[in-house]
Amino acid sequence: MKKIPLLSILVLTAILISGCMYPEEKLTQNQVPYKDQIKSVQTAVDDFQKDNGGILPIKTKEAKTPIFQKYPIDFKKIAPKYIAEPPGNAYESGGIFQYVLVDVETNPTVKLLDLRMAETIRDIKLRISTNGYPPYKKQLARNVFTLDYSKLGYKNEPYVVSPFTNQNLSLVITGDAEVYVDYRPDIYQAMKKTHQVLKPGEDIRSILMDDSMFVPAYSLPITIDPKTKEPVFLEQ
């Protein structure tokens, strides 16, 4: 048998190792949220606003766009003057997060929106479209339902991973066939920690953002039940 030179083996090993390491490094860059990245984007947004008479560097969305998806940051307006380039984990750089603003009227604050949820929602809606109608299963509140996923071809019930708690969250559907993430388990945990006075009838989703980099994307308004003191969907 012909012997392979030691140098060739070392070179091949180095190539294989580097080839294995790069995807993981890229994965880390694209999928991990970093506070310093958010701070750098926040500084860029603040500086842009100061230089432009209070205008924010955001993309224009329709008025009916859900509040936590309504103000995505337009990096073309702040890069490279205010920030060198979008962070590696931003959608614009091939990442899984969309940088958005909340509290735009009083205190524009940079947060992250986890776009992986959109993929799961898109798949469910595609199956509903193929099925011809949503197979409603159980009513949770006025105009909010669970789905019979077996009729959509699922062997197991789909879920999304919460950016707040890393627990699995279910999805719900409304009467007009819009699919949303059920953040009630997350809010229940947040209610135990918050010092805010929560009132029945008001939307309490904001408590999730108090100590978090994220927004509760693709969510329905949630309030507190006056009797059980547990989070329930806010009936409009």
Secondary structure, DSSP 8 states (H G I E B T S, - for coil): -----HHHHHHHHHHHHHHHHHHHHHHHHHH---HHHHHHHHHHHHHHHHHTTT---B----TTS-GGGS-BB-HHHHTTTTSSS--TTBGGGT-SEEEEEE-TTT--EEEEEETHHHHHHHHHHHHHHHHSS--EEEEEETTEEEE-GGGGT-SS---EE-TTT--EE-EEEETT--EEE--HHHHHHHHHH--S---TTS--GGGGGTT-SB--TTB--EEE-TTT--EEE---
